[in-house]
Amino acid sequence: MNKQGLSLHPLAKALACVALLGSLSGCVGLVAGGAVMTAVSANDRRTLGAQTEDKAIAVKGEMKANNITGADGHVNVTSFNRRVLLTGEVRDAAMKAAVERDIRAIDGVTLVVNELEAAPPSKYTSRSNDALITTKVKASLVDMQTVSAASFKVVTERGNVYLMGRVTPREAQVATDVARGVSGVQKVVRVFEYLNDIDLKALPAATEATGS
């Protein structure tokens, strides 16, 4: 794998385009009809109910966080299989605790991993760089072809990459090594829900794709 995540096969390129569609041109043809996103959804190891609930948790969570922080914070709420990751910046430790408390109170949330930092809200340039890193990590996971890239959720904050998903220890290590090899990554934090081989075999066949 190229450290920069550059020599990507078509699916990896398409995923990169999806992530950057708002700022880049020339990608529409690669994702026409939503074929790529449909394939990704089909290989998600969460149930459809969990996927729907995760979206609701994220929306509710960001509304609650914004009500607490106002202009004094920038909070990202990411939910995967009802496990919530909080990233971003808040004014102080008290605000950090208040955000976590309100997120924990949302129906369906089973775990909160609080990675908020007491610091001024990040600048646009920092967030743009984080988005680029996330894109490169996702594309590099697809390019590996030895793990199911759709099984991973990638979040980047201030150059720190957070990996979420329902994966085996082997898959977790592969993804960690891939993320560490992407330029610009400061550190990699695992927020995984681990599966054993029996759990993996019990999943629908479509979720066991290797990304090839």
N, C-alpha and C positions, 0 to 999 in steps of 0.2 A: 504493500500500500504506500502510495506517495504521501509523505508527511504533510504536504499542503492540501491533500484531498483533491488533486487536480485531475488525474487521469481516471475519470469516472465513466462507468457504463451508462447507457441511456436512462435507466430508471433512477440512478443516483442523480444524474443531471436534471431529470424532471423534478425530483424532490427538491433540489436546490432552487429550481425556478419557482416552485410553489411558495417556498419560504420568502423569496425575494420579489415576488410578482408585483408588489406595490411600488418597487423602485427600479426594476429592470424591464427591458423590453425583449421581445423575441422568444418568450417562453410559452405563449398561449397555445401554440400548436402542439407542444409536448404534453399538455394536460387537457386537451380538448375533450369535452364530454365528461370530465371528472373521472376518467378511467384510472388514473394513478391513485387518486384519493380513495376511490372505491376499493381498489386492491389493498391499500393500506388498512382501511377499516375492516375488511374481511379477515385480515390476519391479526387483528387486535385480540389479545388474550383475555380481555375483559368481556363480560357479557354485554349485550346491548343495553340492558338495564343499568349496568354500572357505568357504561360510557355516557348515557344520558344523565345519570345522577352526577357524574363528575363535572359535566358542563354546568349543571345547575349550581353545584357547590362553588365552582369557580366564580360564577356571576354573583351569587349572594356574598361570597367571601370578599370580593373586590369592592362591592358596595359598602359592606360593613367596615372594611379597612379604610376606605376613603372617608367615611363619616368620622372615623377616629383621628386620622392623620391630617386631613385637609391638605393645605399646601406645605405642611411640615414633613411630609413623607411620600414615599413612592413604593407601594407594596404590590408584588406579583403573587397571585394565589393560583397554584397549580394543583389539581386533584387528579390522582390516578388510582383507580379502584378504591375510592373513598379515603385514600391516604393523602393528606394535604402537605404541600411544601410551600413555605413562606419565604420569599426572597425580596431584597430591596433594602430601602433605608427608612429609618424612623428617627424622631428627634432624640429619644432617650430610652433607657431601659423600661421605664414605666409605660411608655407608649408601645414598646415591643410586647410587653406582657398583656396590655389591654387588647391589642390586635389578636394575639394568640387566644385569649380567653373567649372573644366573640366568635372566632372561627371555630373553636372547639364546640361551641353551642349550636352550630348548624346541624340540622337533621342529616344523618347519614355519615357524618365524618367519624372515622374510626381512629385516626392518628394524625397528629400535627407535628411536623418537623420545622422548627422555627430557626431559619437562617438569616433573619433580619439583622441589619447592622445599624448601630447608632451613628448616623452620619448624614450630611446634607444629601438631598435627592440627587441621583446621578444625572449627568448631563446627556444631551441628545447624542453627542459623539460617542459616549461610553455605551449607550444603549444600542446604537447602530453597530458598534464593534461586537457587542455581545450577540446581536442577531446574526452577524456574519459567522461568528464562531459556531453558533448553534447549527447554522446551515451546513458548515463544513463537517461538523461531527456527524450529523444525520447522513449526509452524502457519503462520508467515509464508511459508516456502518453498512450502508447499502452496498458499497463497493467491495466490502470484505467477502460477502457471499457465504460466510460460514455461520452467521447468526441471522435470526429473523429481525431485520431492522425495525419492522412495525411493532415489535414487542417492547421498544424503548421509547421513553419520553425524555427529551433533552431540554434542559433549561440552563441558560447562562446568565450570570450576574457578576459584573466587574471582572470578567475573565475566568471566573470559577464555574466549572461545568457540573451540573447536578444531573445524575442519571436515575430515572425512575422506570419501573416496569415489573412485570411478573416473569422472572427469569430463573434459570438454573445457575448455580455457582460458576460453572464453566462459561456460560454466556455472559455473566456479570464480569468475569475477568477479561474476556475478549473485548467487550465494550469499553471497559476501563482502559485497557491498553490502547485501543483505537483512539479514544478521546485524548489521552495523554500525548499521542503522537501528532495532534493537530496544532498548528502554529497559533500562538496567542493564548493558549490555555494555561492558566496559572495553577490550578489544582482541579482534581476530580473528586466529587463527593457522591457516594452511592446512597440512594434512597430506595433500595429494591425491596420487593416482596419475593422471597425466594421459593422456588418450586423444586421438588425432587424429581427424579426420572419417572416415578410412578404418576405424579401429578401431571407432568408434561405429556405423557402418553394418553392420559385421560382427556386431554383437550381435544376439540374438534380437529380433524386432519388438516383443515385449512390454516390453522394457526402454527403448524409445525414447519412452514416453509423456511428455507434457508436464505431467502433473499436472491436466489439465482433466477 
